[in-house]
């Protein structure tokens, strides 16, 4: 059995905050109620990056990560998805959007990547539609 990481521990803390023995404020939150905090934290990350102070960037990224974890936990509480599903979805998206790294396409410059970006995203939309159709059949 692997040792729990700090990320594992943080996910567990967020789950506990949303649990019946956790925090009433955290339990009360919904995706919609958290929108203002998500925006605020993203702006604070931007400010910290512009200042260039590493400890502030780290702290603000943590606050933004909390938002992602809260939204993921709310979705898990409603039997939609969890943080592992979010991570898998993002990994698959990154692999699809980088066929020059994970596939047989060959782009040598950032400009070449951008030239093919729309093509890559169109193909991705088709894949997502097929994925949604498959999920609907299973449900």
C-alpha positions in Angstrom: 0.0 0.0 0.0 1.4 3.4 -1.0 2.0 6.1 1.5 -0.6 9.0 1.5 0.6 12.1 -0.2 -0.1 15.7 0.9 -2.7 15.8 -1.9 -4.4 12.7 -0.6 -4.5 14.3 2.9 -5.9 17.5 1.5 -8.6 15.6 -0.4 -9.5 13.8 2.8 -9.7 17.2 4.7 -12.1 18.6 2.2 -14.2 15.5 2.3 -14.3 15.8 6.1 -15.3 19.5 6.0 -18.3 18.5 3.8 -19.2 15.5 5.9 -22.0 15.5 8.6 -19.2 16.0 11.3 -17.6 18.8 9.3 -18.2 22.5 8.9 -21.8 23.8 8.4 -20.5 26.5 6.0 -18.7 24.0 3.8 -21.6 21.6 3.8 -24.0 24.4 2.7 -21.9 25.3 -0.4 -22.9 24.5 -4.0 -21.3 24.9 -7.3 -23.1 28.2 -7.8 -22.4 29.6 -4.3 -18.7 29.0 -4.8 -18.4 30.9 -8.2 -17.5 34.2 -6.5 -14.7 32.5 -4.5 -13.4 30.7 -7.6 -13.1 34.0 -9.4 -11.6 35.7 -6.4 -8.9 33.1 -5.9 -8.1 33.1 -9.7 -7.5 36.9 -9.5 -5.4 36.5 -6.4 -3.2 33.9 -8.2 -2.8 36.4 -11.1 -1.8 39.1 -8.6 0.8 36.9 -6.9 2.3 35.8 -10.3 2.5 39.5 -11.3 4.3 40.3 -8.1 6.6 37.3 -8.6 6.8 36.3 -4.9 7.0 32.5 -4.8 5.5 32.1 -1.3 2.4 34.1 -2.3 2.1 32.2 -5.6 2.3 28.9 -3.7 -0.3 30.1 -1.1 -2.7 31.5 -3.7 -2.4 28.3 -5.9 -3.4 26.4 -2.8 -6.5 28.5 -2.3 -7.4 27.9 -6.0 -6.8 24.2 -5.6 -9.2 24.2 -2.6 -11.9 25.5 -5.0 -11.2 22.7 -7.4 -11.3 20.2 -4.6 -14.5 21.7 -3.1 -16.3 21.5 -6.5 -15.1 17.9 -7.0 -16.3 16.9 -3.6 -19.7 18.5 -4.2 -19.9 16.5 -7.4 -18.9 13.4 -5.6 -21.5 14.0 -2.9 -24.1 14.1 -5.7 -22.7 10.9 -7.4 -21.4 12.8 -10.5 -17.6 12.6 -10.4 -14.7 13.0 -8.0 -11.2 14.5 -8.1 -9.8 11.3 -9.6 -12.2 11.7 -12.5 -11.2 15.3 -12.9 -7.5 14.3 -13.0 -8.2 11.5 -15.5 -10.2 13.8 -17.7 -7.5 16.4 -17.7 -4.7 13.9 -18.4 -6.6 12.5 -21.4 -7.3 16.0 -22.7 -3.6 16.9 -22.4 -2.6 13.7 -24.3 -5.2 14.5 -27.0 -4.1 18.1 -27.3 -0.4 17.2 -27.6 -0.3 14.6 -30.5 3.2 15.8 -31.2 4.3 14.6 -27.7 2.1 11.6 -27.1 1.3 10.6 -30.7 2.8 10.5 -34.1 2.3 14.1 -35.2 5.5 16.2 -35.4 5.4 19.9 -34.5 8.7 21.5 -33.8 7.7 25.0 -32.8 5.1 26.7 -30.6 3.8 28.3 -33.7 3.2 25.0 -35.4 1.2 23.8 -32.3 -1.0 26.9 -32.5 -1.6 26.5 -36.2 -3.1 23.0 -35.5 -4.9 23.9 -32.3 -8.3 24.4 -33.8 -8.0 21.1 -35.7 -7.1 19.4 -32.5 -10.0 20.9 -30.6 -12.5 20.0 -33.3 -11.4 16.4 -33.2 -11.7 16.5 -29.4 -15.3 17.8 -29.6 -16.2 14.8 -31.8 -14.6 12.5 -29.2 -16.5 14.1 -26.4 -19.8 13.7 -28.2 -19.1 10.0 -28.7 -18.1 9.7 -25.0 -21.3 11.4 -23.8 -23.3 9.1 -26.1 -21.5 6.0 -24.6 -22.2 7.3 -21.0 -25.9 7.8 -21.8 -26.2 4.2 -23.0 -24.6 2.9 -19.9 -26.8 5.0 -17.5 
